[in-house]
Structures are given as C-alpha cells and as structure tokens.
Amino acid sequence: MSRTVEYSKVAALILARGGSKGVPLKNIKNLCGHPLIAWAINACTKAKGVDDVWVSTDSDLIAEEARKCGALVHQRAPYTATDEAPSMLGVREFIQAHPEYEFIGLVQATSPMILPEFVDSAVEKMKCGDWDSALVPPQSMLIQRIDLEDKIGLVS
C-alpha cells in the first residue's frame, strides 16, 4: 500500500568520529581544496528534500569545521564513537535526541561524490512510496524514524 507524506521533517545525518586509527581526523583532511566532510555537507545542503544537515561527532575540530560548512552539530557520546561501535548506535543516539525528524538520511562523511539529486530521489521515494528505507548511491542510506522500541529499518 502506497502512502503519501504531505510534510515531515527530514534530517541528513553525517557521522564523523575524530578517532580514526588509519588517518586521524580524516574527515577534515583537505580534498581538492575543501575538507573531506564539506563535500557531503554541501550535497545535503543543496538537496531540496532535506530540512537540516547534522554532523554527529566526538571531535571539537570536526564540529568547528562542520559549522563553518553550514551544518548543525550533535555532540556524539564517547560510547557511540569507538572503533567497535556500529553506525546504528550513533544514529539511534541522534534519533533519541532529535525526535522531531520523521526521516533521517545517513550520509557517509567519506563520500565526496554524493550528489544532491541522489539524496532528493531517496527522500521522495521514502515519502511517496511504500518503502521503509532506500539505498542511495554511491554510499548513503536513508532511515525512516520508527518508534525506538521497534526495529529501525535500514538497507545497506
């Protein structure tokens, strides 16, 4: 059964840990004149279907850069930002802190090639289709906010 959601708030969520072991602070390393994370923030900011762009981070340096690029910042709890912590733990923490969003678009900070059209297409399919989730190439995912007692739908 199809559904049409007239209006519901959509957040693009970018998880960006500061503690990468391979390349420390890789999310703010320069890539073609801009911090790596700026590419994802810019694509999400330009997407017409996204109301707010958030960066969830445990790093003050990443938070500062995210704000410069126009994103809002969610201070990520240390237990959600370990090498072992799955991304869904960070997403769940964000949902608990920001219940005003009906849809959460999870976008990889390390996806400089993502385009606003990809994000918009997924948002449209989520709002107007009968899908609980959608995979957006090249590396982003949309998650519909569901009661935290239930499962969170995710296509990976």
C-alpha positions in Angstrom: 0.0 0.0 0.0 1.4 3.4 -1.0 1.4 6.3 1.3 2.0 10.0 0.7 3.5 12.0 3.5 2.5 15.6 3.0 5.2 17.1 5.1 7.6 15.6 7.5 10.9 16.9 8.7 14.0 15.3 7.1 17.5 15.5 8.6 20.7 14.5 6.8 23.0 12.9 9.4 26.7 12.6 8.9 28.6 10.5 11.5 32.2 11.8 11.8 34.4 10.3 14.5 37.6 12.0 15.4 39.4 8.9 16.4 40.2 7.2 13.1 43.2 4.9 13.6 44.2 4.8 10.0 44.1 8.5 9.2 43.4 10.6 12.3 40.8 13.3 11.7 40.4 12.1 8.1 37.0 13.8 7.9 38.6 17.3 7.9 41.6 16.5 5.7 41.9 18.6 2.5 40.5 17.1 -0.7 40.7 19.3 -3.7 40.7 22.5 -1.6 38.0 21.6 0.8 37.7 19.4 4.0 36.5 15.9 3.1 33.4 16.3 5.2 32.5 19.6 3.3 31.6 17.6 0.2 28.9 15.6 1.9 27.6 18.6 3.8 27.4 20.6 0.6 25.5 17.9 -1.2 23.0 17.5 1.6 22.6 21.3 2.0 21.8 21.6 -1.7 19.2 18.7 -1.6 15.8 20.3 -1.7 14.2 17.5 0.3 16.5 17.9 3.4 15.4 20.3 6.1 18.5 20.2 8.2 22.1 18.9 7.9 23.6 17.5 11.0 27.1 16.2 11.8 27.3 13.9 14.8 30.9 14.0 16.2 33.0 13.5 19.3 35.6 15.9 18.0 35.7 19.7 18.6 37.8 20.2 15.5 35.3 18.3 13.3 32.4 20.2 14.9 34.1 23.5 14.2 34.6 22.6 10.5 31.1 21.3 10.2 29.7 24.5 11.5 31.9 26.5 9.0 30.3 24.4 6.2 26.8 25.2 7.4 25.9 22.0 9.3 24.3 21.8 12.8 26.4 19.7 15.3 25.2 16.9 17.6 27.8 16.1 20.3 28.2 12.4 20.0 28.6 10.4 23.2 32.0 8.6 23.5 30.5 5.1 23.7 29.0 5.7 20.2 32.3 6.8 18.7 34.5 3.8 19.3 36.1 1.6 16.7 33.7 -1.2 17.7 30.5 0.9 17.8 28.2 0.3 14.8 26.9 3.3 13.0 23.4 2.5 14.0 24.4 3.2 17.6 25.2 6.8 16.6 22.0 7.0 14.6 19.9 5.8 17.5 21.5 8.3 19.8 20.7 11.1 17.3 17.1 9.9 17.0 16.6 9.9 20.7 18.0 13.5 21.0 16.1 14.8 17.9 12.6 13.2 17.8 11.3 16.0 15.6 12.6 14.3 12.4 10.4 11.7 10.6 13.2 10.7 8.2 16.9 10.5 8.8 19.3 10.3 5.8 22.5 8.7 6.9 25.3 10.0 4.6 28.9 8.9 4.8 31.4 11.7 5.6 33.8 10.0 3.3 31.5 10.2 0.3 32.7 13.2 -1.7 31.0 12.1 -4.9 27.4 12.1 -3.5 25.1 14.4 -5.4 22.0 16.3 -4.1 19.9 14.6 -6.7 20.7 11.2 -5.1 19.5 12.4 -1.7 16.4 14.0 -3.1 15.4 10.9 -5.0 15.7 8.8 -1.9 13.7 11.3 0.2 10.9 11.3 -2.5 10.8 7.5 -2.6 10.6 7.3 1.2 7.8 9.9 1.4 5.7 8.9 -1.5 6.4 5.2 -1.9 5.7 2.3 0.2 9.3 1.8 1.2 10.7 1.9 4.8 14.2 2.6 3.6 16.2 3.3 0.5 19.8 2.9 -0.6 21.2 5.9 -2.3 24.3 5.5 -4.4 27.2 5.8 -4.0 27.3 5.4 -0.3 24.4 6.9 1.6 21.4 5.4 3.3 18.0 6.7 4.4 16.4 5.5 7.5 12.8 6.2 8.4 12.4 7.2 12.1 10.5 4.5 13.8 9.5 4.1 17.5 12.7 3.2 19.3 11.0 0.2 20.8 10.7 -1.2 17.3 13.4 -2.0 14.8 15.0 0.7 12.7 14.7 -0.2 9.0 18.0 0.0 7.1 19.1 -1.2 3.8 22.8 -1.5 3.5 
